[in-house]
């Protein structure tokens, strides 16, 4: 059983920077997200945040509100998929006493609660077409009409929506109104999948373990190269949320204070080819210089080195290289583009790396 520590969880080592106080990661795709969120926050424009479940859409909405001129007012969330259809209109626009059975008093809807602030419409793709019409009217006029009332009320609300659905496909299928889509999606913000930013995984692991260690009786001190290799190469369909759940499970069930390959849930190991002991050593050896290092840069350089090795071995056949790296070809191509890597520039990188 290998105990070489590839990543150390020492309380005396400063954690990497948290962006906007909530986001973790230094990858190019996340840097693009940070720039976009900062720009969107400075405007009053409606926006739609897209991305798979677990990518941080709700966190992005909180950043947009918290960095905006509306931050002194409320951020009011509504999960459009969690409210029964017959109560949606009341939840959005409120109702008057006696408007329907069970309406025993006046009720202020989410729009009124968010007056002066931000209304976060989560899972907007789940909204029924009948309510989409009324939502569009409220956005266009800045007025709402509570259920059972004959009067309208002015509201000043910025709307930020989020969905894990493809709204353009939903429009084509007749499930989402085009006019509402173009009213909301003035600025689209896409949250990247974790599998598209594997260089951030060691940083996320450090943060996750430090957070779990804070409430654990027996904190773990590190993770082996073998275990780190699996967690970095896994495709993470549940994204950051799944990674954090897996880490907590590993820590709870771990037999030692170093997370091992044996602690990883078996489902993550399907199709994974274990590294040889020499490869463990290569991954684990550059633990930490005495004067420290920037983890994101070290991981990025390691990733680049492996990508170039795979490409050189396959004669720069991207399909075959992607198979060796257990990643999608499109992800490999995108990384090469962002890193400006080609057969011509590869030699320069290897020279700088001393290889």
N, C-alpha and C positions, 0 to 999 in steps of 0.2 A: 504493500500500500504506500503510494507516494505521499510524502508530507512536505515536499518543497513548496514554500509559500510564494505564489506569484503576485498576490495582492495582499498587503498588510492593512489591518484595521487598527491603527494605533491612535489613541485619543490625543496624543501630543502632535500628530501630524495634521496641519490645517486642511480642511475639506475644500474641494474646488468651489469656485464662485457660484452662487445661486443667482440666476438672472431673474429680475423682477421679484426676487424673494421667493419664487416658487419653481422656476424651471431649472433643470439640470442638463448640462450638455454643452460641448464646445464644437460639435460637428458643423460642417458648412451648412447643412440643411437647417439646423437649429439657429445658426447665426442669421440666416435669411428670415426665419420666423420671428426672431427678436426684433429685427429691423422693421418687419411688416407690422407687428403689434404696436411698436412705438409710433409708427406713422398713423395707423388707424385710430389709436387712442387720442391723437391730437385733433381729430375731426369729429363732426357730429353725424357722420354718414352711417347708415345701416350697413351691416355686414353679415355674412354667413360663414361660420367656421365649419370646415369639413374635415373628415378624418375617421379612421376606424375607432371602434370602441377601445378605450384605454390609452388614447394618445394625448389626452389633456385638453380637450375642447372646453370643458367648464373652467379649467384654470386660465385658458386663454381669454375667455369672456371676463373673468375676474380681473385680469391684467388690463384689458381694454377699459373697463370701468374705473379701476383704481388709478390709472395713469391719465384719466380724462378730467375735464373741467367739471364733471358731474360726481366726482368721487365723494363729495360731502353729503350727497343724497344716497338713496338706497339702490342696491343692485337686487332686483327681484327675479328669482328664477321660476320658470314654469316648465315642468316636464310634460310636453304635449302628448306623450304616449302613456302617461300614468293617470290621467284624469278621465273619468267616464265621459263618454260623448255627450250625454244629456246634461252634464254639469260644466262643460267646457266654456260655454258662452257666459255663464254666471261667474266662473273663475276669472275670466278675462275682463269682463266689463262690469261685474257686480250685479246686484239685483235689489229690488225694493221689497219691503215686507209684504207678504201675501202674493208675490208674483207667481208662486207655484207651491204645491204641497211641500211643506217642510221649510218654507221661507218665513221663519218666525220673526225675523228682524232684517233691517237693511244690511247689506253686505257690500263692502268696498272690494272691487275686483283688483286684479294684479296691475292693470294699467294705472289705476288711481294710486295704488301703493307705490308705484314706480314714478309717480309724477316728479319731474325734476331730475330723475335719475335714469337708470338703465333697466330695461326689461330683457331678460335672457330667456329666449324661447328654445329650450333644449328639445331635441328630437322633433324639429319642425316638420320633417317629412312624414310624421305620423298624424298630422292634423287633417281632420275631415274637410272636404271641399266646401261644405256649407259654412264652416267657420272661417275658412280662408278668405271668402268674400268679405265677411265682416271685419276681419283683421286688416285687409287691404284698405277698406274704407276708413278705418280708424287711423291708419298710417298716413293716408292721403289728406284727411281733413283735420287731424289732430283732435278729434272729438270721439267720445264714446257715449253709448246709450245703455244704461243699466237695464237688465231684464225687468219688465214691468213698469218702466218709466216712460213718460212721453217727452222727456227733456234730454238734451244732450249736454255733456260736460266737456270742457276744454282740458286737455292734458298735454304736458310737455315730456315726452318719453323718447329716449333713444332705444332702438331695438337691435339687439345682437342675437342672431339665431345660430343654431348648431344642428348638425345631422351627420349620421354615418351612412346615409343613403346617397345615391347619385341623383340629385334633384333634376338634372337634365333628362335622365332616363325616366324619372317619375313624371315629368312633364310630357314626354313622348307617349307614355302609357296612359295619360289622362288623369293621373293621380295628384298632380300638383299644378296650380294655375301659373301660367307664364307671367301674367301681369304682377302677381305677388312675388314670384322669383326675381324678376328684374327690379322690383321695388326694394327687395331685401338684399340681394347679392350685388350691391353696387361695388363693394370691395370683398372679394373672396379671400379667405385665409385658410390654407390647408395645413393641417398638423401632420407631420411625417410619421410613418410607421417606424417602430423600433428596429425592424429588420433593415431599414434603409439608413440607419445611423449606428451600426455596430460599434464604432469607435467610442460611442458614449456609454456603452454598457458597463465597462469597468468603473466609470465615474458614478453611474446610477447604483451599481452594486455597493460601492463605498458608502454612499449616502443612505441607502436602504438598510445596510447592516448597522451603521452607526445609530440610526433611528431605532432599530429593533434592539440593539445592544443596550440602549438607554433604559429599557424596561425589563431586560433579561437578568435572571439570577446568575447565569454563567455565560458572559459574553464571549463571542468567538473572536479570534485574533487575526484570522487570515483565511485565504482560500487557495487551494492548490492549483497548479497550472492546468492539470487535467480538467478539473471542475470549471475553471474559468474559460477554458477552450470550448467546452460544451455550451455554457451559458452565452458565450459571445457568438457562436455559430448557429444557435437555435433560431428559428424563424419568428417566434413570439406572436402568434395570432392574437393574443390578448394584450400585446404591447406592454407598456410600462406597468399597468395594473397587474398583469399576469406575472411579470418579473418580480414585483414586490411580494406577491402572494407566494411564489416559489421560494424566494429567499426566506420568508418567515417560516415556511414549512421546513426548509433545510435546517434552519437554526434550532427550531424546536426539537427536531428529531436527531440532530447531530450527536454522535458518540464522543467526539473530541472537540477541542476548541479551534480546530482548523476544518473548514468546510471541504469535504472530499467528493470525489466522483460518486462514491457510494451514497451520498446524501441527496443526490439529484433524483427527482421523481423519474421512474422508468420511462414514462411517455416521452420525456425529453431526449432520451437516448436512442429512440427508434431511428435507425438509418445513420446514426453517428459512428464514424470510424475512429476509434480511440487513437490518440497520438502515441508514438513510441516514447520510451523513457528519455531518449536523447532529445526529442522535441519538447518534452516537459522541461528539461533542463534549459533548453534554449529560450523557452518562454519565461522561465522563472529566474534565470540568472541575473538580468538587469533589475534587481529588486528596487534599490533606491540608493542613489549616490549620497555621499555624506552631506553635500550641499543641496540635496533635493532635486526634483525635476518637475516639469509641467506634464502631468499624467496624460492629458489629451494629446499633446504633441508626441509623446513616446508611443502611445497606442496607434496614432495615425501613421507614424513612421513604420511601426511593425506591420500594420495592415498593408501599407504600400509595398513593403519588401515582399510579403507573401504573394500579393497580386502580381508583382513583376516576376517572381519565381514561377508562378503558374503560367504566365503568358510566355515567358522564355521557354519553358518546358514544352509548351504546345505550339511553338512557332507563331505566337500571337493569334492563335485561333480562340476567339472570345467565347464561343460555345463550349469548347473543351476546357478552357481555363475556368469558366464559371462552374462547370461540373466538378473540377478539382477542388474549388473553393467552397462547394456546397452553397452556392448562391444563385440568384436569378441572373440571366445574362443582361437584362435591362439594368439591374442594379450595378453590375460590374461596369457596364458602358457609362452609366451616369457618374460613377466614382472616377473613372479614368478621365472623363471630361472635366470634372471639378478639380482634379489633381493635376490636370494638364499633362497627362502621361501618354506617351506614344513610344514607338520603337526608337525615335530620334532623341527623346528626352530621358528615356530610361537610363542610358549610360551616365548622364549627368547626375541623376539621383544616386546611382550606385557609387559614383566617384565621391559625392558629398558624404555618403554613408561609410566610406572607407572599405567598400566591398570589392 
